Amino acid sequence: MVELLSVTTSKRKDKRLTAKFKVGGRTESVSFGLKGGKTYIDGRSWAEREAYLARHRPREDFNNPTTPGSLAANILWGRHTSLEKNISAFKNRFKL
C-alpha cells in the first residue's frame, strides 16, 4: 500500500519538489522537477505540455506513482495549471 504524505519544496539544490510517500511501513522521499525549469503550472502552453509528455513517455514510467517521471508528468505537467489541482488528480489517479 502506497500513501502520498506530502509534496514540498525540495532541499536538493537541483530539484524543485519532493514527494514523501509511506510505502508499507517505511517512508520514502522522491525529488523531481528541475529547479528553475518552466512547466505547465508555470504558464507553458498545452502544446508544450503535450511535447514534454511525448518526449518523456518512452523512457519514463508514468504508471508508477513513486517515480520522478510520473510525479513530474502528473504534477508539474498535469492537466491543470494549478499545483494543488494536479496533486489532487494525482492522488485520485493512483488511489493514494
C-alpha positions in Angstrom: 0.0 0.0 0.0 1.3 3.4 -1.0 0.2 6.7 0.5 1.2 10.2 -0.5 2.0 12.1 2.7 3.2 15.5 1.2 4.6 17.4 -1.7 7.0 20.2 -0.6 9.8 22.3 -1.9 12.9 20.2 -2.4 16.0 20.7 -0.3 18.2 19.4 -3.1 19.8 22.3 -5.0 18.9 20.9 -8.4 15.3 19.7 -7.8 12.1 21.6 -7.5 9.8 19.5 -5.3 10.0 16.4 -3.1 7.1 13.9 -2.6 7.0 12.0 0.6 5.4 8.5 0.5 4.5 5.9 3.0 5.3 2.6 1.4 4.5 -0.4 3.5 5.9 0.5 6.9 8.6 2.9 5.7 8.8 6.5 4.5 10.3 7.2 1.1 11.2 10.7 -0.4 11.4 11.3 -4.2 12.7 14.6 -5.5 11.6 15.6 -9.0 11.4 18.5 -11.4 14.3 20.7 -12.5 14.7 23.7 -10.2 14.2 26.8 -12.3 12.5 24.9 -15.1 9.3 26.2 -16.6 6.3 23.7 -16.7 2.6 23.8 -17.4 1.8 25.0 -13.9 4.2 28.0 -14.7 2.4 29.0 -17.8 3.8 26.8 -20.6 1.3 26.1 -23.3 -0.8 23.0 -23.8 1.3 22.2 -26.9 4.5 22.4 -24.9 2.8 20.1 -22.3 2.0 17.5 -25.0 5.5 17.8 -26.4 7.0 17.2 -22.9 4.9 14.1 -22.3 5.6 12.7 -25.8 9.3 13.2 -25.3 9.5 11.6 -21.9 6.9 8.8 -22.3 9.3 6.3 -24.0 11.8 6.4 -21.1 9.7 7.2 -18.0 7.3 5.0 -16.0 4.2 7.2 -15.8 2.3 4.3 -14.2 4.3 4.0 -11.0 3.4 6.9 -8.7 6.7 6.8 -6.8 9.0 7.5 -9.8 10.3 11.1 -10.5 9.0 10.8 -14.1 5.5 10.0 -13.0 5.5 12.8 -10.4 6.7 15.4 -12.9 4.3 14.3 -15.7 1.3 14.3 -13.4 2.0 17.2 -11.0 4.2 19.7 -12.9 2.8 18.8 -16.4 -0.7 17.6 -15.3 -4.0 18.6 -16.9 -4.4 21.7 -14.7 -2.3 24.9 -14.3 -2.8 24.6 -10.5 -0.3 22.7 -8.4 -3.0 21.8 -5.9 -5.4 20.5 -8.5 -2.7 18.4 -10.1 -1.7 16.9 -6.7 -5.4 16.1 -6.1 -5.7 14.5 -9.6 -2.5 12.5 -9.0 -3.9 11.2 -5.7 -7.2 10.2 -7.4 -5.5 8.6 -10.4 -3.3 6.3 -8.2 -5.8 6.0 -5.3 -3.4 7.4 -2.8 
